[in-house]
Amino acid sequence: MESESAQYWKVGSYDRYTGGGWVRTGESELYTSSLPRPEGDSRRLVQNFEIETARMATMPAAWKPVAVRGAQADRTRVTQHDGIQPLGALRAGDEYTVVSQVPRTHPDQLRAAGTEYPDHIKDRYLQLPESTPRQVGEYTSQLTANANNPYDTARVIETWLEDNRQYSLDVERPEGDIAYAFLFQMDSGYCTYYATTMVTMLRTQGIPARLAVGYTPGEQVAEDKWVVRGLDAHAWVEVYFPGTGWVEFDPTPADPGRTQRPSV
């Protein structure tokens, strides 16, 4: 893919946590001519993708996509989370172009964003199953006691997970609630465990968050060209800030086998 800057190439996001995994709710609709811009300041980024795998059922793109160009535009659907998906599987040689408006953010701006969340954000992105152990919220409250705003709360949780759990693909799936197990029973895990736990911890504090999936930037092979492979698949966290929208956080520790873009 070609882009003037490296980003996380997002495939989709999930809103409903079951305790044992994630579900994406809501119907998708046919893409017409454009998608809403992010709420705050942003910069334009054009990305050109060429599919090399035999079959691909997703359309990675930098957040936040606002337009799809080329022949694929007529074969694109839009999710209720403003993600894009192909109507049918993409095949080797297929191409598409996405125009994104990448949010411009600064910590001071996010600290001052407040907590006046729209109802549709609260209804969808604060959900937790009734079975969520109370210890998750209690521990999160203690851990973030000195954080005075959602941004600092998110940074404390992100840093704690990165510093206190080891990255490993060799883990057994726990029984019961994943976030509880990763906080209190497990020493290591991979990106889905980190992201699931951070989203759950944030929601216990009344901070809207969701699980995002896609790819890290990949291997840079030219000034503006990246090759993105299956090994770059990743999961991270998006936190909602009034006046800005969704902002990426990544609690998974850097691994020599993966490329990562630092979070805000």
WORANOR-V117958 format. One line per field, one symbol per residue. psi: psi as a letter, one per 30 degrees, with the letter a starting at -180 (. if undefined). burial: + if it has 24 or more other C-alpha atoms within 12 Angstrom, else -. A space follows every 50 residues. Layout:
psi->???
burial->???
//
This chain:
psi->lkkflklkjkellkekkfefakkjlllllkkdfllklleaklkkkkkkkk kflekkgliklkkkkfkklaffefhklklfgglkkkelkklkfkllkkkl jkkklkeeeeegfagiklefeeeeggkkkffkkffeeeeeeeegegkgle eeeeeeeeeeeefgkkkkfilkkllakeeeeeeffkflaaeeeeeeeeee eeefggjkllkklbkleakkflehkkkklefgklkakkkkkkfebkkkkj fklkkfflkkkkl.
burial->+++-+++++++++++++-++++-+-----++--++-++-+-+-+++++++ +----+-++++++++++++--++-++++++++++++---+---+++++++ +++++----++-+-+-+---++-+++++---++--++--++-++----++ ++++++++++++--+++---------+++++++--+-+++++++++++++ +++++++++++++++++++------++++--+++++++++++++++++++ ++++---++++-++
//
